[in-house]
Amino acid sequence: MPAASLLVVHAAELVTLAGPSGPRAGALQGNVQVIDDGAVAVDAAGSIIMAGPTTTVLRQVDRAPDALVLDARGRAVLPGFVDPHTHAIFAGDRVREFEALLSGVDYLDLLTRGCGILHTMRLTSAADEEELVDRAGAALDRMLVAGTTTVEIKTGYGNTTADELKLLRVIARLAATRPQAVVGTLLAAHAVPLEYRDDPDRYVDIVCRSTIPEAAAMGIARFCDVFCEAGVFSLDHARRILLTGRQYGLIPKIHAEQRHRTGGARLAAEVGALTADHLEHVEEEDLAALRASGTIAVLLPGAAFMLREKRLPPARRMIELGIPVALGTDFNPGSSPIWSVPVIIGLACVQLGLTPAEALVAATINAAYAIGAGAQVGSMEPGKRADLVILDVPSYRYIPYYFGATLVDTVIAGGKIVVREGRIVR
């Protein structure tokens, strides 16, 4: 057993999320594994050596001569949050559209006017890589301070194949330079560019014949995603895009049933998608298909909240049926300018009916499996990356209770302290 270079000891609650491999579902959705007066030992390579009661860890793990010991008395210690669904690379903002939405304009109507996603696509396509790296880096800093140590980032704001490849290069640069672990997703089918509005099939041809093959060859994206929605990409479009992505080694994901029931959830099951995301408008047969396929439901209550949706995803029914539930921010400049996973946990509890334990599982270990990283992050287990969050409260239950409060004191990413007293350590 290697010597510990970092020890966090005497945590009021050490919430390990340890357990069997695979996403948690049904009765296990709320299995968080709390150790009172807990400790975690980390080696010099940034991996977890052991997590358990403080007396046990101190007795069994040797310390390096220069080991750093953090006393977490009165505080809860959790795995770092995992955000499995973001659109974090973009130029500009949509604050004026936010006011339009408040006045009653429908989100999808903005697309028909050439606004919404299309507005961001124009600005992002015009921006250079340096600007996008800087802007996305600032967003990831905010996420880090809120406790996010692993983040999925989608492309999707490019007008052309070249633009989408540019966004993948930005993702690669962020992955190489950020303290967070970064996972890339190709979302070339986010909105139909204006020049193809009257011929969306032609745009889908470009995505399938050019964008997906060239993107896959770069080796940056792990996943292929599509926004399957009325007036955006049809079910047939989505099927073709996801199957093409799979042909080139990209794992399918899908934005499904957000504003309308389009069949996207059943398509997720059909093509073996790892996740189906949003799911506000699912029916019982859709849930049965997701359950049978083992698809993870990634719920995004921030978008539903910001868009003032009356219909919400049936999270409790999903858990009853044994569908694994994960949570994401859907951070983007339009429908969910929210970067805080703790805020999403609060919304999931209050609006979707999850318990604090179920929501924490959804934002850590299940979110990790939703991006294919469950063996590396999402829980405190030997050999996993040492991503930890120390709260300034004694229990994880305070996260949704103190809704919107800044409770994260310290963040450790890959065994290094990257946030202390709520501030980034440079």
BAGU-289694 format. One line per field, with one value per residue (C-alpha): residue number from 0; residue in three letters; x, y, z. Coordinates in steps of 0.25 Angstrom, whole numbers, plus 2048, in hexadecimal, padded with zeros to 3 digits. Example, Ala and Ser with C-alpha at 12.3 -4.5 7.8 and 13.67 -1.06 7.14 Angstrom:
BEGIN
pos c(0,1)
code c(ALA,SER)
xx c(831,837)
yy c(7EE,7FC)
zz c(81F,81D)
END
This chain:
BEGIN
pos c(0,1,2,3,4,5,6,7,8,9,10,11,12,13,14,15,16,17,18,19,20,21,22,23,24,25,26,27,28,29,30,31,32,33,34,35,36,37,38,39,40,41,42,43,44,45,46,47,48,49,50,51,52,53,54,55,56,57,58,59,60,61,62,63,64,65,66,67,68,69,70,71,72,73,74,75,76,77,78,79,80,81,82,83,84,85,86,87,88,89,90,91,92,93,94,95,96,97,98,99,100,101,102,103,104,105,106,107,108,109,110,111,112,113,114,115,116,117,118,119,120,121,122,123,124,125,126,127,128,129,130,131,132,133,134,135,136,137,138,139,140,141,142,143,144,145,146,147,148,149,150,151,152,153,154,155,156,157,158,159,160,161,162,163,164,165,166,167,168,169,170,171,172,173,174,175,176,177,178,179,180,181,182,183,184,185,186,187,188,189,190,191,192,193,194,195,196,197,198,199,200,201,202,203,204,205,206,207,208,209,210,211,212,213,214,215,216,217,218,219,220,221,222,223,224,225,226,227,228,229,230,231,232,233,234,235,236,237,238,239,240,241,242,243,244,245,246,247,248,249,250,251,252,253,254,255,256,257,258,259,260,261,262,263,264,265,266,267,268,269,270,271,272,273,274,275,276,277,278,279,280,281,282,283,284,285,286,287,288,289,290,291,292,293,294,295,296,297,298,299,300,301,302,303,304,305,306,307,308,309,310,311,312,313,314,315,316,317,318,319,320,321,322,323,324,325,326,327,328,329,330,331,332,333,334,335,336,337,338,339,340,341,342,343,344,345,346,347,348,349,350,351,352,353,354,355,356,357,358,359,360,361,362,363,364,365,366,367,368,369,370,371,372,373,374,375,376,377,378,379,380,381,382,383,384,385,386,387,388,389,390,391,392,393,394,395,396,397,398,399,400,401,402,403,404,405,406,407,408,409,410,411,412,413,414,415,416,417,418,419,420,421,422,423,424,425)
code c(MET,PRO,ALA,ALA,SER,LEU,LEU,VAL,VAL,HIS,ALA,ALA,GLU,LEU,VAL,THR,LEU,ALA,GLY,PRO,SER,GLY,PRO,ARG,ALA,GLY,ALA,LEU,GLN,GLY,ASN,VAL,GLN,VAL,ILE,ASP,ASP,GLY,ALA,VAL,ALA,VAL,ASP,ALA,ALA,GLY,SER,ILE,ILE,MET,ALA,GLY,PRO,THR,THR,THR,VAL,LEU,ARG,GLN,VAL,ASP,ARG,ALA,PRO,ASP,ALA,LEU,VAL,LEU,ASP,ALA,ARG,GLY,ARG,ALA,VAL,LEU,PRO,GLY,PHE,VAL,ASP,PRO,HIS,THR,HIS,ALA,ILE,PHE,ALA,GLY,ASP,ARG,VAL,ARG,GLU,PHE,GLU,ALA,LEU,LEU,SER,GLY,VAL,ASP,TYR,LEU,ASP,LEU,LEU,THR,ARG,GLY,CYS,GLY,ILE,LEU,HIS,THR,MET,ARG,LEU,THR,SER,ALA,ALA,ASP,GLU,GLU,GLU,LEU,VAL,ASP,ARG,ALA,GLY,ALA,ALA,LEU,ASP,ARG,MET,LEU,VAL,ALA,GLY,THR,THR,THR,VAL,GLU,ILE,LYS,THR,GLY,TYR,GLY,ASN,THR,THR,ALA,ASP,GLU,LEU,LYS,LEU,LEU,ARG,VAL,ILE,ALA,ARG,LEU,ALA,ALA,THR,ARG,PRO,GLN,ALA,VAL,VAL,GLY,THR,LEU,LEU,ALA,ALA,HIS,ALA,VAL,PRO,LEU,GLU,TYR,ARG,ASP,ASP,PRO,ASP,ARG,TYR,VAL,ASP,ILE,VAL,CYS,ARG,SER,THR,ILE,PRO,GLU,ALA,ALA,ALA,MET,GLY,ILE,ALA,ARG,PHE,CYS,ASP,VAL,PHE,CYS,GLU,ALA,GLY,VAL,PHE,SER,LEU,ASP,HIS,ALA,ARG,ARG,ILE,LEU,LEU,THR,GLY,ARG,GLN,TYR,GLY,LEU,ILE,PRO,LYS,ILE,HIS,ALA,GLU,GLN,ARG,HIS,ARG,THR,GLY,GLY,ALA,ARG,LEU,ALA,ALA,GLU,VAL,GLY,ALA,LEU,THR,ALA,ASP,HIS,LEU,GLU,HIS,VAL,GLU,GLU,GLU,ASP,LEU,ALA,ALA,LEU,ARG,ALA,SER,GLY,THR,ILE,ALA,VAL,LEU,LEU,PRO,GLY,ALA,ALA,PHE,MET,LEU,ARG,GLU,LYS,ARG,LEU,PRO,PRO,ALA,ARG,ARG,MET,ILE,GLU,LEU,GLY,ILE,PRO,VAL,ALA,LEU,GLY,THR,ASP,PHE,ASN,PRO,GLY,SER,SER,PRO,ILE,TRP,SER,VAL,PRO,VAL,ILE,ILE,GLY,LEU,ALA,CYS,VAL,GLN,LEU,GLY,LEU,THR,PRO,ALA,GLU,ALA,LEU,VAL,ALA,ALA,THR,ILE,ASN,ALA,ALA,TYR,ALA,ILE,GLY,ALA,GLY,ALA,GLN,VAL,GLY,SER,MET,GLU,PRO,GLY,LYS,ARG,ALA,ASP,LEU,VAL,ILE,LEU,ASP,VAL,PRO,SER,TYR,ARG,TYR,ILE,PRO,TYR,TYR,PHE,GLY,ALA,THR,LEU,VAL,ASP,THR,VAL,ILE,ALA,GLY,GLY,LYS,ILE,VAL,VAL,ARG,GLU,GLY,ARG,ILE,VAL,ARG)
xx c(800,806,808,7FE,802,7F5,7EB,7DE,7DA,7CF,7C4,7B6,7B1,7BA,7B0,7B7,7AD,7B4,7AD,7AB,7B0,7A5,79B,792,783,776,779,788,785,787,793,79D,7A5,7A8,7B4,7B3,7C1,7C6,7D4,7D9,7E8,7ED,7FB,805,7FF,7F1,7EA,7E2,7E9,7DE,7D1,7CC,7CB,7D6,7DC,7DD,7E3,7ED,7F1,7F2,7F8,806,808,813,81D,817,808,7FD,7F2,7E5,7DC,7CE,7C7,7B9,7B9,7B3,7BD,7B7,7BC,7BE,7B1,7B0,7A9,7A5,79E,7A3,7A4,7B0,7B7,7B0,7B2,7A8,79C,78D,789,77F,779,777,76E,766,764,75F,755,74F,757,759,767,765,75F,76C,772,768,76C,77B,77D,780,78A,78C,790,79B,7A0,7A2,7AA,7B2,7B5,7BB,7C4,7D2,7D7,7DE,7D2,7CA,7D4,7D4,7C5,7C3,7CF,7C8,7BB,7C3,7C9,7BB,7B7,7C4,7C1,7B3,7BA,7B9,7C6,7C1,7BA,7B4,7B5,7AD,7B0,7A3,7A5,7AD,7A6,7AF,7B8,7C4,7BD,7BA,7C8,7CD,7C4,7CA,7D8,7D3,7CE,7DC,7E3,7DA,7DC,7EB,7EB,7E0,7E0,7D3,7D2,7CB,7C3,7BF,7B2,7B0,7A2,7A3,794,790,788,786,78E,785,78B,786,778,771,779,77D,780,78C,791,790,797,7A3,7A3,7A3,7AD,7B6,7B5,7B4,7BF,7C9,7C5,7C7,7D4,7D9,7D7,7D2,7C3,7BE,7AF,7A6,79A,78E,782,776,76B,75F,764,772,777,76D,76D,772,77D,781,781,78A,794,795,797,7A1,7A8,7A8,7AE,7BA,7BC,7B4,7AA,79C,795,788,781,773,765,768,75D,755,754,75B,75F,76D,76D,769,774,77E,77A,77A,788,78E,791,798,78F,782,782,776,76A,75F,755,757,74C,74B,74F,75B,760,75E,767,772,771,772,77E,786,786,78A,780,787,77E,780,777,77F,779,76B,76C,772,767,75C,758,74B,74E,75A,761,75A,767,760,759,767,76D,761,763,772,777,784,783,78E,78E,795,795,792,79B,799,796,787,77F,788,793,795,7A3,7A0,79E,799,78E,78A,78A,780,777,777,772,768,763,765,763,771,776,783,78A,784,788,796,797,792,79C,7A8,7A9,79D,7A2,7B0,7AA,7A1,7AF,7B6,7BE,7B8,7C5,7CE,7C5,7B8,7BB,7C6,7CC,7DB,7E1,7D7,7DB,7DC,7D1,7CB,7C2,7C2,7B6,7B5,7A9,7A9,7A0,79D,78E,791,793,785,780,789,784,78E,797,7A7,7AA,7B7,7C3,7CE,7CF,7DA,7DB,7E5,7EB,7EE,7E7,7E1,7D7,7D9,7CF,7C7,7D2,7DA,7E8,7F1)
yy c(800,80E,818,824,831,837,833,839,835,835,839,83A,832,82C,829,81E,81A,80D,801,7F6,7FB,800,80C,80B,809,806,804,806,814,81A,811,81C,814,81E,81C,824,82A,825,827,825,823,828,824,82C,829,82F,821,81D,813,810,816,812,816,81F,816,80B,813,819,80B,804,80F,814,823,829,832,83F,83A,845,842,849,849,848,848,84D,84C,843,83D,838,833,83F,842,83C,845,83B,846,854,85D,865,86A,876,885,890,88E,88E,897,89F,892,88F,89B,897,889,890,898,88B,888,879,874,86C,879,880,875,878,887,883,886,87D,872,878,885,87E,876,883,889,87D,87A,888,887,881,876,87E,886,879,873,87F,880,871,871,87C,874,868,870,873,864,861,86A,864,856,850,848,841,847,843,84D,84D,854,859,868,866,86A,861,854,85D,865,858,853,860,85D,850,856,85F,853,84C,859,85A,84B,84D,85A,859,853,84C,83F,843,83A,83E,83C,83F,846,84A,849,854,85D,85E,86A,874,871,863,866,863,856,850,843,849,84E,840,83B,844,840,831,831,83C,841,833,82C,838,83A,82B,82B,836,82D,838,835,828,82A,82E,836,83C,846,83D,847,84C,857,853,845,83B,82C,827,832,82E,81F,822,82B,821,815,81C,821,813,80E,817,812,81E,819,81E,828,830,83C,836,83A,848,851,846,837,833,825,828,820,814,817,817,809,805,80A,806,814,816,821,828,836,840,836,840,83A,82B,821,814,80C,815,812,803,804,80B,801,7F6,7FC,800,80E,819,824,831,83C,84A,852,85F,860,85D,867,872,86F,86F,861,85C,84E,847,83A,82F,82D,825,81B,819,815,80C,805,803,80D,813,823,82D,83C,846,856,857,863,86C,87A,879,86F,86C,876,86E,868,864,855,858,861,855,84C,856,857,848,846,851,850,842,83B,834,832,839,82B,828,836,834,826,82D,838,82F,820,81F,82C,826,819,823,827,81A,81D,815,80D,81A,824,826,81F,81D,810,80B,80E,818,827,82E,839,83E,849,84E,855,85F,858,84A,843,841,844,852,854,854,85A,866,868,871,873,872,866,861,865,85C,855,84A,846,83A,83B,84A,855,85E,866,86A,873,874,87A,874,870,874)
zz c(800,7FC,806,807,803,806,812,815,823,82D,823,82A,81E,814,808,800,7F6,7F6,7F1,7E6,7D8,7CE,7D0,7DB,7D9,7E1,7F0,7EE,7E8,7F6,7FA,7FF,809,815,81E,82B,82F,822,81B,80D,809,7FB,7F5,7EE,7E0,7E4,7E6,7F2,7FB,806,80B,818,827,82B,836,82B,820,82A,82F,821,818,819,817,80E,816,810,810,811,81B,81A,827,822,830,82F,820,815,80B,7FE,7F0,7E7,7DF,7D0,7C6,7BB,7B2,7AE,7A2,7A9,79C,796,793,798,7A0,79F,7AA,7A1,79D,7AB,7AD,7A1,7A7,7B3,7AB,7A5,799,797,797,789,783,785,77B,770,771,770,77E,78A,787,779,77F,787,77B,773,77F,782,773,772,77F,77F,787,791,794,796,79F,7A8,7A9,7AB,7B5,7BD,7BD,7C2,7CD,7D2,7D1,7D9,7E4,7E5,7E6,7D8,7D6,7C9,7BE,7B0,7A6,798,78B,784,782,775,767,75F,760,762,76E,775,773,779,785,787,787,792,79A,798,79D,7A9,7AC,7AC,7B5,7BE,7CC,7C9,7C1,7B4,7AA,79C,795,786,785,776,775,77F,776,767,762,75B,74D,74E,754,748,745,753,74C,745,752,758,74C,750,75E,75B,74F,753,762,769,761,763,771,775,76E,778,784,78D,78E,795,792,786,78B,783,787,783,784,77C,772,774,771,76E,773,766,766,774,771,765,76C,778,770,768,774,77A,76C,76F,77D,784,78F,78D,796,793,798,798,79C,7A1,79B,794,793,787,789,78D,79A,792,788,793,797,788,785,793,797,7A4,7A9,7A5,7AA,7AE,7AD,7B2,7A8,7AA,7AB,7B2,7A5,7A4,7B2,7AF,7A3,7AB,7B7,7AD,7A6,7B3,7AE,7B8,7BA,7BB,7C1,7BF,7C9,7C7,7B8,7BD,7C8,7BF,7B4,7BF,7B9,7BF,7BC,7C3,7C1,7C9,7D2,7DC,7D2,7CC,7D9,7DC,7CE,7D1,7C7,7CB,7CD,7CC,7CD,7C4,7C4,7B4,7B6,7A9,7A6,7A3,7AB,7B7,7BA,7C7,7CA,7D8,7DB,7E9,7E3,7DA,7E6,7ED,7E1,7E0,7EE,7EE,7E0,7DC,7EA,7EC,7FA,7FD,7FC,7EF,7E9,7EE,7E7,7DB,7DB,7DE,7DB,7D1,7CA,7C9,7C2,7B9,7B3,7B3,7BF,7CB,7CC,7CE,7D6,7DD,7EA,7F4,7F2,7F1,7E4,7DF,7DC,7EA,7E7,7F4,7F9,807,80B,817,81C,823,81A,80B,80E,80F,800,7FC,80A,809,7FA,7F2,7FE,7FC,804,7FD,805,7FF,7F2,7EF,7E1,7DD,7EB,7EA,7F2,7E7,7F0,7FE,806,7FA,7F1,7E6,7EA,7DE)
END
